[in-house]
Every structure is written in C-alpha cells, then in structure tokens.
Amino acid sequence: MDGIKFFEMSLNKKNSNAIMDDICYCSDKYQYTMGKSFLDCGMKDKIAYFNVFFRKAPDNNNWAVVSGTKEAMEMIESLGHKTPEFFEKFLPGPEYKEFREYAAKMRFTGSVYAMREGEIAFPREPIITVQAPIIEAQVLETPLLCIMNHQMAIATKASRVCRSTNKAVSEFGSRRAHGPWAATYGAKAAYIGGCANSSNVLTSEIFDTPASGTMAHSFVTSFGCTIAGEYKAFTSYIKTHMTEPLILLIDTYDTINCGLKNAIRAYKDCGIDDSFAHGYGIRLDSGDLAYLSRKCRDILDKAGMKECKIFATNALDEYLISELEQQGACIDSYGVGDAIATSKHNPCFGNVYKLVQIDNQPVLKRSEDKVKLINPGFQITYRLMQKGLFKTDITCLRGDNTSKLIEAGDEVPIQAEFDETQQKKFAKGSYTWKTLQTQMIKDGNFCYEDISVEEKRNYYLANLSSFNPTERRLINPHFYKVDISNELYDLKMGLVNHLIKEINDFKTQDV
C-alpha cells in the first residue's frame, strides 16, 4: 500500500480495520518459513501462547507507557485477505504450494489479552498475550512488535518530557519522524503520554486530538527582510486570526531589539491586550531561552501585557526543560520536536514476542544471558493498591493460588524474586486490586469497548498520579515493586533446573 492510499483510507475510514489491511503482512520471512514447518509437521492446531513484554525501560526509567494496542488489535483482525499469488514471490516453488493456499485462507481465530492504552507497564509484565493456533500466532510477531515498539517508545518519551515540567508540552516533531505513519501514530502516542496537543493535523482528524500551530520564520521573511516587514507580518497574522489564540515568533532577526518590540506594537495597534478572550503570546525559538524569557517577561509586564504568554521551542528535551525550570525561566509552555517524535535518546524500544506455552505445556527461553530468561505459562498481572496509591505488581499464572488469594482479598505474601531477604505481606482487607490485561479479541473478533484517545490520555494521567512521586522522578527514580507469584517462580525454576540437568547429562554423551 503506498502512502497516498494509506492516508486516503485513514481520512475516509477513521479507525477502520481497512487501514491495517496490509500492515499484518509487514512481517519477516522466517515467520512464514516456520509456519510451513508447523503445517508440514502436523502442528497447525497446537495452541500457542505468546507474550509481548520488555526487559528494560528506556533511560533507566523503570516503566513505560502503553500505546498501540488498538492498532495492534486492528492489525490482528485483518489477517487473511491475500491470494496465494501474494505469497508466491517470497515463498516460491511447488514445495510451498500447500502452505501458500493455507496462508491465503488463514484468519485469526484465537484470543488476545492486552493492557489498555495509557496503562503503565513494568519489565517482564505481559503487555499483550496472544492465544491462538501456532501459525496464526507466529506470523503476527513482526507487525505486532513494529506497532508496539514504535508507539511505546514515543509515549514513554513524551511521558518523560512532560514530567520534567508542570507546564503544557506540545508535540511538534512530525517533520523529524521516520515517515508519515510514524508521524501520525507517534503524535497519537505522544498525546496519550501526556502532551497537551500536537501540530499534526492528520492525527487530529483521525483521533480527535487537539492540534496547535503558530507561524514559521518564512512567514515573517515573506513580508520582506526588514524590521518594517516583521511588523507587517505580525499585524497581518493578528488580523487574520482574531478568533483563536495568537502566538508571534519573535526571533527572526533580533529577539529583544526588534522582535519583541514589534510584537508589542503589533498587539497594541490591533487592539490585543490582557482582555483578549482567546489568549495571546510570543514564541522563542533560539538563543539563551532562560535569559531571553526572563527579559521578555520583564518587558511585557512593564508594557501592561502580563497575560501575554511565552512559548519556547528549539531542540528541547526533558533534560533541557529541567535545566530551564531550575534556572527560573519565565516560560509558560514548551514545544518539543524530534526528542519525542523519534524518542531521540532511545529510538528503539525493547518489546519482544516470546512463546510461553504450547497447548498445556509451559515453555521458556533460557539463553546464555540471565536477563533473557523469561517467565513461562499463561499469565496475568495484578496491581495492588492502598490508600489510593499503587503499591506492587504481581504477575501470576492464571488461576494459581496467589491469583486466588488476591481476588478473594485474603492475605498475600510477597517475596522478591531476586532477593530472598525482601519479603512483605498484604493483610486481608488492606488492599484493592485490578488486573492489567483485558481480553480484547475473542474467537478472532474484537470484543473490547474501546474509548477515545483523550480518555486514554486521562487514564494514563490518573495512573501516573497513583504512583509515589519518588517513582515518577526522571533521575534515579525509586523502583516500584514488581514481582511474580510463588507458583510462577516455582514453575520457572523447575523448568530451568530440569534443563540444566539435561544439559549436564548431554555434555557427557559422545557426539
């Protein structure tokens, strides 16, 4: 599907599965070569359980913001609309004929459990669990990770930037994004992650999110490269936007010596003052923003324009914004571009897609790297709360004893997986709980009542406020307690110890 067709479909069929029709085939060839083997070996009806999860959050953050599950569900639902000829180019020859016909007819018939968009997730917790016949589940790996890794990178970065200030942050990064798809859906993820709005108008149309925009330097210079031209640009803009917020870009030539003076003069000549109902302000896009904002604030106040807001842009991120705040910058809101749109410091999010059970048999990947040891089995995560604050997350095997204790509100003992000295009990009746995964697809059909992107943003903000402030800070955050049930721990270590024994026995055999 080319970009023009994609955007036409986005505009004409808002939130439609049609948008995802080709995305489900944005896959790696080995998903299909494995699928052929599963088919030829008589395994096509085996039920596989795959988990999407991450091992480490970006920027030593401890957690990430979930975004992308709606598009992931649409992608999964759309599986199965190609002809055998589509597969022939990358699966040629008579030996693939049966599999090509199978793949062309294959629809998703399984179930999917997922975290809501706006949820806050921690390492190793299943963000999405796919339960389906193994070929159906296997071919989803690449498109599913493509969607989730992109949007979670952006949403998590937006969260960090927005947490660096109590001022509003606008997402302005579409021109730096890695293509139109990334710009459009990245802006949506940024909004869920806390941004007040985005400059991307297609995101606004598809998801009903606020769009914002001011002017570029080209608007100023189009009236002539003179001080008088700058004044004319300002008055022209004001007169043509009298029913909306006004922001004038004042650093085209000289911020203090002409830009600000022309802005004040233009506002006053056009009758704009502190009583202007829609709000007005200036934008700084270069120079020492801390110094310039303080200087501008002083001059504006002396001119009787105390309600004139100062909006700042210029390659900002959470670290620069934190510095500006510490330096006492008089900035009312920020615009952030590539730092959010590309998740600049950590552009590659680390979600993985791992098989955790086949039919009724839990499985795991052990690996040489301890960090890559995964949790086996069909899982569910509980978040325990006390006095309105989140206290701990526990991932259980569905229906295990710990799961039953939590759902009954009984006493729950917790022991840290990697430190036996850290133990805690949640007394009976002392906590409330919620599950983090919800069934979104049943028997191949979407069964979850979705909500608006604005509601997802509000859900994220409510989640954020339920964590301790020390867990929300950007630098050296206090690590929130995340654990697994005793039953899951015992299952995992039982599999590991059995593997170790088999490996040791195998080493003694002659090759």
Backbone torsions as a table, in degrees:
resi	resn	phi	psi	omega
1	MET	NA	126.7	179.1
2	ASP	-82.0	168.0	-174.8
3	GLY	-61.4	-38.1	-178.4
4	ILE	-64.5	-45.4	179.8
5	LYS	-63.2	-41.1	179.6
6	PHE	-58.4	-47.0	-176.4
7	PHE	-72.7	-31.7	173.9
8	GLU	-61.2	-43.1	179.8
9	MET	-67.7	-35.8	178.1
10	SER	-61.7	-41.0	-177.4
11	LEU	-74.2	-38.7	-173.3
12	ASN	-86.4	-23.2	-177.3
13	LYS	-132.7	71.5	-176.3
14	LYS	-55.3	130.2	178.8
15	ASN	55.6	29.5	-178.5
16	SER	-89.0	148.6	175.0
17	ASN	-61.4	-22.2	-179.1
18	ALA	-59.5	-30.6	178.5
19	ILE	-59.0	-32.6	-173.5
20	MET	-94.2	3.7	-171.1
21	ASP	-54.5	-39.4	-179.9
22	ASP	-96.8	-18.9	-176.7
23	ILE	-62.8	-31.9	-179.6
24	CYS	-65.2	-15.7	177.1
25	TYR	-103.1	10.8	172.5
26	CYS	-79.7	74.3	-167.4
27	SER	-128.4	174.0	174.0
28	ASP	-98.1	145.8	-174.9
29	LYS	-58.7	-33.3	-174.5
30	TYR	-68.0	-18.2	173.6
31	GLN	-61.2	-36.4	-176.8
32	TYR	-86.2	-32.6	175.7
33	THR	-67.0	-36.8	174.4
34	MET	-65.5	-38.7	179.5
35	GLY	-59.3	-40.6	177.7
36	LYS	-61.0	-42.1	179.4
37	SER	-64.2	-41.9	177.7
38	PHE	-59.4	-42.0	-180.0
39	LEU	-66.3	-48.6	-177.5
40	ASP	-65.5	-28.5	-178.1
41	CYS	-90.5	5.2	178.0
42	GLY	74.0	26.4	-176.4
43	MET	-103.0	3.8	-170.5
44	LYS	-60.6	-24.4	-178.1
45	ASP	-95.5	-0.2	175.1
46	LYS	-68.0	137.4	-178.1
47	ILE	-91.4	120.3	-179.7
48	ALA	-102.3	146.6	174.7
49	TYR	-119.8	116.1	177.9
50	PHE	-114.7	138.2	174.8
51	ASN	-109.6	136.4	165.9
52	VAL	-95.8	125.5	177.9
53	PHE	-157.6	168.5	175.0
54	PHE	-123.0	154.5	-177.3
55	ARG	-95.1	-28.0	-177.6
56	LYS	-149.8	135.3	179.3
57	ALA	-82.2	155.0	-179.9
58	PRO	-65.2	153.9	172.9
59	ASP	56.5	31.8	-177.9
60	ASN	51.7	40.1	-170.9
61	ASN	-82.9	-24.3	-178.1
62	ASN	83.0	-23.4	179.6
63	TRP	-151.1	170.1	-178.1
64	ALA	-139.0	160.1	179.4
65	VAL	-99.2	129.6	-178.4
66	VAL	-81.4	127.9	173.4
67	SER	-151.0	146.8	177.5
68	GLY	110.8	-9.5	-175.1
69	THR	-65.8	-32.4	178.2
70	LYS	-63.1	-48.3	178.6
71	GLU	-65.0	-34.2	177.9
72	ALA	-64.3	-41.2	179.0
73	MET	-66.3	-41.4	178.0
74	GLU	-62.0	-40.8	178.1
75	MET	-61.8	-46.2	-178.3
76	ILE	-62.6	-43.3	-179.7
77	GLU	-61.9	-28.1	-173.7
78	SER	-84.9	-3.1	-177.7
79	LEU	-58.8	130.9	172.3
80	GLY	100.9	60.4	175.5
81	HIS	-138.8	15.5	-179.4
82	LYS	-101.0	159.0	176.3
83	THR	-90.3	163.6	176.1
84	PRO	-55.9	-29.6	-178.9
85	GLU	-63.7	-31.2	178.2
86	PHE	-59.3	-41.4	-175.5
87	PHE	-80.0	-15.9	-172.5
88	GLU	-66.9	-29.4	-177.2
89	LYS	-65.6	-39.5	-178.8
90	PHE	-106.6	-5.3	173.4
91	LEU	-130.9	67.2	-172.5
92	PRO	-82.6	167.0	171.6
93	GLY	94.3	159.0	-177.5
94	PRO	-64.4	-26.8	-178.3
95	GLU	-67.1	-20.0	178.8
96	TYR	-99.1	-0.9	-172.5
97	LYS	-56.1	-49.3	-178.7
98	GLU	-62.2	-41.9	-178.4
99	PHE	-69.5	-36.9	177.6
100	ARG	-59.8	-43.5	179.7
101	GLU	-66.4	-38.1	178.4
102	TYR	-65.0	-46.5	-178.0
103	ALA	-64.0	-36.4	179.9
104	ALA	-65.3	-34.6	-178.4
105	LYS	-88.4	-12.8	-170.9
106	MET	-69.6	126.4	171.1
107	ARG	-115.4	160.7	176.4
108	PHE	-80.1	124.8	-176.3
109	THR	-118.3	2.1	-172.8
110	GLY	-94.1	-157.6	-179.1
111	SER	-121.7	152.0	176.7
112	VAL	-134.4	132.6	175.2
113	TYR	-115.6	135.2	-174.0
114	ALA	-149.8	156.9	170.5
115	MET	-75.4	146.5	176.9
116	ARG	-67.7	151.6	171.0
117	GLU	-66.6	134.7	-174.0
118	GLY	97.1	-7.4	175.4
119	GLU	-71.7	153.2	173.6
120	ILE	-104.3	122.5	-173.3
121	ALA	-114.9	150.8	-179.9
122	PHE	-116.7	162.5	-178.2
123	PRO	-53.3	141.0	175.7
124	ARG	72.9	-4.8	175.4
125	GLU	-77.4	136.3	179.1
126	PRO	-68.8	112.6	177.1
127	ILE	-78.4	-39.6	174.8
128	ILE	-137.3	135.5	171.2
129	THR	-119.3	123.1	177.3
130	VAL	-103.0	125.7	178.9
131	GLN	-122.4	107.7	-172.8
132	ALA	-164.9	164.8	170.3
133	PRO	-50.0	141.5	-162.4
134	ILE	-60.5	-36.2	-179.4
135	ILE	-68.7	-43.6	177.6
136	GLU	-56.8	-44.8	-177.8
137	ALA	-70.6	-38.8	-174.6
138	GLN	-66.1	-42.8	-174.1
139	VAL	-71.3	-8.7	179.5
140	LEU	-84.1	-11.8	-170.4
141	GLU	-53.2	-55.7	-173.0
142	THR	-67.8	-50.8	178.7
143	PRO	-63.0	-34.7	179.3
144	LEU	-64.4	-46.4	178.8
145	LEU	-68.2	-35.7	178.4
146	CYS	-58.5	-46.8	179.9
147	ILE	-67.2	-50.7	-173.2
148	MET	-70.1	-40.1	-179.2
149	ASN	-65.7	-39.4	179.3
150	HIS	-65.3	-55.4	-173.4
151	GLN	-68.4	-34.8	179.1
152	MET	-71.6	-31.6	174.1
153	ALA	-61.7	-45.9	-177.1
154	ILE	-70.3	-46.0	-178.4
155	ALA	-62.4	-39.7	-179.4
156	THR	-69.7	-39.3	176.6
157	LYS	-66.2	-42.0	177.3
158	ALA	-59.3	-40.2	177.7
159	SER	-59.5	-44.6	-179.9
160	ARG	-63.7	-44.7	-179.5
161	VAL	-63.2	-44.4	-177.6
162	CYS	-69.1	-28.0	178.1
163	ARG	-77.9	-7.9	179.1
164	SER	-81.4	-4.7	-177.5
165	THR	-156.0	157.2	171.7
166	ASN	-97.1	9.0	176.8
167	LYS	-91.2	161.4	179.3
168	ALA	-69.3	142.3	177.1
169	VAL	-120.5	128.0	176.0
170	SER	-102.1	140.7	177.0
171	GLU	-90.5	119.5	-174.8
172	PHE	-124.5	30.1	-166.1
173	GLY	-104.2	11.8	-173.3
174	SER	-56.5	-38.1	-176.7
175	ARG	-70.1	-16.0	178.1
176	ARG	-101.8	-6.5	-177.0
177	ALA	-69.1	162.1	-176.6
178	HIS	-86.7	59.2	177.2
179	GLY	108.4	163.2	-177.7
180	PRO	-59.9	-38.6	177.6
181	TRP	-59.7	-48.0	-178.4
182	ALA	-63.0	-39.2	179.6
183	ALA	-64.0	-46.5	-174.6
184	THR	-68.7	-50.9	-177.2
185	TYR	-80.9	-24.3	173.3
186	GLY	-66.7	-39.2	177.5
187	ALA	-64.3	-37.7	175.0
188	LYS	-61.5	-45.6	179.4
189	ALA	-63.9	-39.0	178.6
190	ALA	-62.8	-38.1	178.4
191	TYR	-65.6	-44.2	176.4
192	ILE	-60.0	-36.9	-178.6
193	GLY	-77.6	6.0	171.5
194	GLY	119.5	-10.9	179.4
195	CYS	-63.8	146.0	-177.0
196	ALA	-74.7	-28.0	-177.7
197	ASN	-170.1	-178.5	177.6
198	SER	-140.8	155.6	175.6
199	SER	-80.3	-10.9	-173.2
200	ASN	-79.0	115.0	-175.2
201	VAL	-76.6	-27.3	178.2
202	LEU	-70.2	-39.7	174.4
203	THR	-58.6	-42.9	179.4
204	SER	-61.3	-40.2	-178.0
205	GLU	-71.0	-42.7	-176.4
206	ILE	-72.7	-41.8	-170.1
207	PHE	-111.4	3.7	179.8
208	ASP	57.8	39.4	176.7
209	THR	-96.7	155.7	-179.7
210	PRO	-66.7	138.7	174.8
211	ALA	-110.5	143.3	179.8
212	SER	-137.1	156.2	179.1
213	GLY	-174.3	151.8	-179.3
214	THR	-120.1	-108.3	177.7
215	MET	-147.5	162.0	177.1
216	ALA	-105.0	167.4	176.4
217	HIS	-61.3	-29.3	-179.9
218	SER	-63.2	-30.4	177.2
219	PHE	-64.4	-41.5	179.9
220	VAL	-67.0	-48.2	-176.0
221	THR	-71.5	-18.5	178.7
222	SER	-67.4	-15.2	177.1
223	PHE	-95.0	12.1	178.3
224	GLY	104.9	142.5	-176.3
225	CYS	-83.4	64.6	-179.1
226	THR	-142.7	163.8	177.3
227	ILE	-66.4	-38.2	177.8
228	ALA	-64.6	-36.9	178.3
229	GLY	-63.9	-37.5	177.7
230	GLU	-62.2	-45.1	178.5
231	TYR	-60.8	-44.0	179.7
232	LYS	-63.1	-39.2	177.2
233	ALA	-59.9	-43.5	-178.5
234	PHE	-65.2	-47.6	-178.9
235	THR	-65.5	-37.3	178.9
236	SER	-63.7	-41.9	180.0
237	TYR	-65.9	-45.5	-179.3
238	ILE	-59.0	-47.4	-175.8
239	LYS	-66.1	-24.2	-179.1
240	THR	-97.5	4.8	-179.7
241	HIS	-140.6	44.7	-173.9
242	MET	-76.6	-8.2	-177.8
243	THR	-110.3	20.8	-179.2
244	GLU	-149.7	168.7	178.6
245	PRO	-58.6	144.8	-177.4
246	LEU	-116.7	126.6	175.3
247	ILE	-131.3	124.0	179.6
248	LEU	-106.6	130.9	179.7
249	LEU	-85.1	116.3	-165.9
250	ILE	-110.9	8.2	-175.1
251	ASP	-107.6	18.6	-176.8
252	THR	-61.9	-39.0	-177.7
253	TYR	-118.5	-55.3	-179.9
254	ASP	-158.0	115.0	-170.6
255	THR	-58.4	-53.4	-173.2
256	ILE	-84.4	-44.2	-169.2
257	ASN	-78.8	-19.6	174.7
258	CYS	-140.5	-40.5	-175.3
259	GLY	-59.8	-52.3	-179.5
260	LEU	-66.1	-41.2	179.3
261	LYS	-60.9	-44.1	178.7
262	ASN	-65.2	-37.5	179.3
263	ALA	-64.4	-45.8	179.5
264	ILE	-61.9	-46.3	-180.0
265	ARG	-62.3	-44.3	-178.7
266	ALA	-63.9	-44.6	178.8
267	TYR	-59.3	-47.3	-177.4
268	LYS	-66.5	-41.2	-179.7
269	ASP	-66.0	-26.1	179.8
270	CYS	-95.7	5.4	175.8
271	GLY	78.9	21.3	179.7
272	ILE	-95.2	123.1	176.1
273	ASP	-142.6	-166.4	-175.1
274	ASP	-63.9	-11.2	178.5
275	SER	-89.5	-2.2	-177.9
276	PHE	-63.2	120.6	-168.6
277	ALA	-64.6	-30.6	-172.7
278	HIS	-91.1	-7.9	180.0
279	GLY	87.9	148.8	-179.8
280	TYR	-147.5	163.3	-177.7
281	GLY	-174.9	-172.2	177.8
282	ILE	-128.4	159.0	179.0
283	ARG	-122.9	131.3	175.2
284	LEU	-105.3	130.5	-175.6
285	ASP	-129.8	10.2	179.4
286	SER	-163.5	169.3	175.9
287	GLY	82.5	-169.8	179.0
288	ASP	-77.4	97.0	-172.5
289	LEU	-65.4	-33.7	178.5
290	ALA	-64.7	-51.4	-179.9
291	TYR	-64.0	-49.5	-175.8
292	LEU	-62.9	-39.5	-178.9
293	SER	-66.1	-39.3	177.8
294	ARG	-66.3	-42.6	179.3
295	LYS	-63.1	-45.4	179.0
296	CYS	-62.9	-41.5	-179.7
297	ARG	-60.2	-42.4	179.3
298	ASP	-63.1	-45.1	-178.5
299	ILE	-68.0	-42.1	179.1
300	LEU	-62.9	-42.9	179.7
301	ASP	-63.3	-42.0	179.3
302	LYS	-66.6	-24.8	178.0
303	ALA	-85.8	5.4	179.7
304	GLY	78.4	21.0	-177.0
305	MET	-115.4	57.9	-175.9
306	LYS	-69.3	-21.4	179.3
307	GLU	-93.3	1.6	176.7
308	CYS	-73.0	120.3	-174.5
309	LYS	-86.9	153.8	177.9
310	ILE	-114.2	118.6	-177.9
311	PHE	-109.9	131.3	-175.0
312	ALA	-120.3	137.7	172.8
313	THR	-132.7	-174.4	175.4
314	ASN	114.1	77.1	172.9
315	ALA	52.0	44.1	-177.2
316	LEU	-84.2	154.7	171.0
317	ASP	-148.1	-174.8	-175.6
318	GLU	-65.4	-30.3	-178.0
319	TYR	-74.4	-43.6	178.3
320	LEU	-67.3	-39.3	178.4
321	ILE	-64.4	-41.6	176.7
322	SER	-59.2	-41.6	178.1
323	GLU	-63.5	-43.8	179.2
324	LEU	-61.3	-41.4	179.2
325	GLU	-63.7	-42.1	-179.3
326	GLN	-67.6	-28.6	179.9
327	GLN	-84.9	3.9	177.2
328	GLY	74.6	30.2	177.9
329	ALA	-60.6	140.7	179.6
330	CYS	-95.7	64.5	-177.1
331	ILE	-112.3	132.5	-176.8
332	ASP	-94.1	-25.3	176.9
333	SER	-161.6	161.4	-174.4
334	TYR	-125.2	149.8	169.8
335	GLY	-115.5	126.7	-176.0
336	VAL	-123.4	130.6	-175.1
337	GLY	-105.1	-102.0	-169.8
338	ASP	-64.9	-25.9	179.3
339	ALA	-58.3	-37.2	177.4
340	ILE	-88.5	-48.6	-171.6
341	ALA	-62.0	-27.2	178.5
342	THR	-115.3	5.3	-171.5
343	SER	44.7	62.1	-160.1
344	LYS	-55.3	-41.6	-177.5
345	HIS	-76.2	-27.9	179.7
346	ASN	-139.4	75.5	-173.6
347	PRO	-70.9	-13.8	-177.5
348	CYS	-115.3	108.9	178.1
349	PHE	-79.5	152.6	-167.6
350	GLY	-102.9	27.8	175.5
351	ASN	-61.3	141.7	175.3
352	VAL	-126.9	168.0	-176.2
353	TYR	-130.1	105.6	-170.8
354	LYS	-124.9	138.5	175.0
355	LEU	-70.6	127.0	-178.6
356	VAL	-118.2	-13.3	178.2
357	GLN	-161.0	143.9	174.4
358	ILE	-128.0	119.2	-168.3
359	ASP	53.4	-122.2	-179.2
360	ASN	-100.5	13.5	-174.9
361	GLN	-107.0	109.4	175.7
362	PRO	-64.8	143.8	178.7
363	VAL	-136.8	163.0	176.8
364	LEU	-150.2	163.5	172.7
365	LYS	-105.1	122.9	-177.0
366	ARG	-92.3	-56.5	176.8
367	SER	69.3	167.5	175.2
368	GLU	-75.1	-27.4	-178.4
369	ASP	-92.2	120.6	-177.5
370	LYS	-58.6	-33.9	-177.6
371	VAL	-64.0	-20.3	-177.9
372	LYS	-90.8	1.8	175.2
373	LEU	-68.6	125.8	-173.7
374	ILE	-106.5	165.4	176.1
375	ASN	-88.5	126.4	-178.0
376	PRO	-88.4	166.8	171.1
377	GLY	90.9	170.3	-179.1
378	PHE	-82.9	113.1	-165.1
379	GLN	-115.9	161.6	173.3
380	ILE	-147.5	144.6	-178.1
381	THR	-111.7	133.4	176.5
382	TYR	-108.7	139.4	173.2
383	ARG	-111.4	119.5	-178.8
384	LEU	-95.5	138.5	-174.7
385	MET	-128.1	144.1	174.1
386	GLN	-138.5	129.9	178.0
387	LYS	52.3	40.1	175.4
388	GLY	81.1	-0.5	-180.0
389	LEU	-113.5	143.7	174.2
390	PHE	-72.2	134.5	-176.0
391	LYS	-114.0	-38.7	-179.1
392	THR	-162.7	154.5	171.7
393	ASP	-113.3	136.4	177.4
394	ILE	-128.8	119.6	174.7
395	THR	-93.6	125.3	-175.6
396	CYS	-119.1	162.4	162.4
397	LEU	-73.2	135.1	-177.8
398	ARG	-57.8	123.5	178.4
399	GLY	84.1	4.9	179.6
400	ASP	-73.3	175.9	-173.5
401	ASN	-63.3	-41.8	178.7
402	THR	-61.9	-41.5	177.0
403	SER	-58.2	-43.6	-179.8
404	LYS	-66.2	-39.6	178.1
405	LEU	-61.6	-44.0	-179.4
406	ILE	-63.0	-48.7	-176.4
407	GLU	-67.0	-23.2	176.2
408	ALA	-88.2	-7.7	-178.6
409	GLY	74.9	18.3	-178.9
410	ASP	-81.0	177.0	177.5
411	GLU	-63.7	134.4	-178.1
412	VAL	-122.1	114.3	175.3
413	PRO	-84.5	138.3	-179.7
414	ILE	-129.5	132.8	174.9
415	GLN	-129.2	129.8	-178.9
416	ALA	-59.2	135.4	-175.7
417	GLU	-61.1	-37.6	-173.1
418	PHE	-106.9	7.2	179.7
419	ASP	-150.5	101.5	-175.8
420	GLU	-65.7	-18.0	-179.0
421	THR	-77.5	-17.3	-179.6
422	GLN	-93.4	103.9	-179.2
423	GLN	-131.7	148.5	-179.9
424	LYS	-154.2	150.2	175.0
425	LYS	-122.6	135.5	170.9
426	PHE	-97.4	112.4	-174.9
427	ALA	-67.5	153.4	178.1
428	LYS	-55.8	129.5	177.8
429	GLY	79.0	2.5	-176.3
430	SER	-94.0	-1.7	-173.5
431	TYR	-144.1	161.1	166.7
432	THR	-117.3	170.9	-175.6
433	TRP	-149.7	161.0	169.7
434	LYS	-145.5	154.2	174.2
435	THR	-91.5	146.2	-177.8
436	LEU	-92.1	-18.8	179.8
437	GLN	-107.3	136.0	179.2
438	THR	-122.7	142.0	176.5
439	GLN	-70.7	124.5	-178.7
440	MET	-112.8	-25.4	175.8
441	ILE	-130.4	132.8	177.1
442	LYS	-131.2	128.2	-179.6
443	ASP	51.0	37.6	175.4
444	GLY	85.4	-1.3	-176.2
445	ASN	-118.5	141.0	178.6
446	PHE	-64.6	126.6	-175.1
447	CYS	-125.9	9.8	-176.1
448	TYR	-104.6	136.3	178.9
449	GLU	-82.6	102.4	-175.4
450	ASP	-73.8	160.2	179.3
451	ILE	-123.1	172.3	-177.3
452	SER	-71.2	161.6	177.9
453	VAL	-64.3	-34.9	176.7
454	GLU	-62.3	-41.0	177.5
455	GLU	-66.3	-34.1	176.8
456	LYS	-66.8	-38.9	175.8
457	ARG	-62.9	-44.4	179.0
458	ASN	-64.1	-35.8	177.6
459	TYR	-64.0	-43.2	176.2
460	TYR	-60.2	-46.9	-178.0
461	LEU	-62.5	-37.0	176.8
462	ALA	-66.7	-41.2	176.0
463	ASN	-61.0	-45.2	-178.5
464	LEU	-58.7	-43.1	-177.8
465	SER	-69.1	-14.6	-179.2
466	SER	-89.8	-1.1	173.0
467	PHE	-96.0	152.8	176.4
468	ASN	-61.2	141.3	179.3
469	PRO	-53.9	-31.5	179.9
470	THR	-68.3	-22.9	178.8
471	GLU	-85.8	-10.6	-178.5
472	ARG	-99.6	-10.1	-175.4
473	ARG	-69.6	156.0	-174.9
474	LEU	-78.4	-39.9	-175.3
475	ILE	-103.8	127.9	179.3
476	ASN	47.6	59.0	179.4
477	PRO	-67.6	149.7	172.5
478	HIS	-68.3	131.0	-174.1
479	PHE	-81.8	121.6	177.0
480	TYR	-66.3	145.3	-176.4
481	LYS	-77.7	122.0	178.1
482	VAL	-129.2	128.8	-174.9
483	ASP	-143.2	176.2	173.9
484	ILE	-122.3	157.0	-179.3
485	SER	-67.5	158.5	177.3
486	ASN	-59.3	-36.6	-179.0
487	GLU	-66.1	-40.9	177.4
488	LEU	-67.7	-40.3	178.2
489	TYR	-61.2	-46.1	-179.3
490	ASP	-63.6	-40.6	177.8
491	LEU	-61.8	-47.2	-178.2
492	LYS	-61.5	-49.3	-177.3
493	MET	-68.9	-30.5	175.5
494	GLY	-63.3	-43.2	177.7
495	LEU	-65.9	-42.0	-179.1
496	VAL	-63.6	-48.2	-178.3
497	ASN	-64.0	-36.7	177.1
498	HIS	-64.4	-41.4	178.0
499	LEU	-63.1	-43.7	-179.2
500	ILE	-60.2	-43.3	178.6
501	LYS	-62.0	-45.1	179.5
502	GLU	-63.5	-39.3	179.9
503	ILE	-64.7	-43.8	179.7
504	ASN	-64.2	-40.2	177.3
505	ASP	-67.0	-37.8	-177.9
506	PHE	-66.8	-33.6	-178.7
507	LYS	-63.5	-27.0	-178.0
508	THR	-81.6	-10.2	-177.0
509	GLN	-82.1	149.2	175.8
510	ASP	-76.0	142.7	177.8
511	VAL	-100.6	NA	NA
